Amino acid sequence: MAASIRRDPQTWPPSAPEALCRCLSEWTGTKLRWSPAADPGEVETLKTYAVGSCENTVVHYTAAA
């Protein structure tokens, strides 16, 4: 069985700068909707962008029923 490859904002940010905040917003919205675990490094990466280059980005999500 092949090893799992981790793909999250900490290890795999979008290469296009204009896509970064949208990608992080959608990632965060998914985490908020479905409540999957986030490791400390992932959380710190999201916080760094949230108070930096993506501070004006709004996260939209609908809570799962």
N, C-alpha and C positions, 0 to 999 in steps of 0.2 A: 504494500500500500504506500502511495506517495505521501510525503510529509505535507502537512498543511502549510500554505503560504499565507502569512498574515498581510492583509490589505486593509489598512485604516489610515486616517489622516496623519498619524504619527510616522508611518513608514512609507506611505504612498500618496503624497499630495499631488493634485493635478499639475501637469507641467505648464498649462496655459494660465497665466496670472489672472485673466479675466474670469476664469472658471472657478478659482479657488474659493471665494466666499460663498458662491452658490452651492458648490459641492459640500462645504463644511456645514452650511445651513441645512441641506437635505440630510446629511449624515446625522446631525444633531436632532432634527425632527424625527428621524427614524428611531433613534435611541429613546427619545421622549415618548413616542407612540408605543413602542413595544417593550421598553424597559430591559433591553439586554445589558449584560455587564459591560463595563468599560474599565480597562486597566488604568493605573495611575498615569502612565506616560501618555495615553490617548487623551485623558482628561486635561492634562497640562497643555498638550498641543492645542486642544480646542479653546482653552482659556486664553492662551497666548494670542491666538487670532481674534478672539472675541473682544479683547481689550486693545487690539492693535489694528491691523489693516482691515478687519471685517467688523469693526465696532458698530457700523451703521446697518449691518445686515439683520433683517428680521427673520426669525425662524417660525415657520407656519407648520402646524401639525394638528391632527385630530387624535385624541386619546382613543386607544383601543377599548372596545367594549368588554 
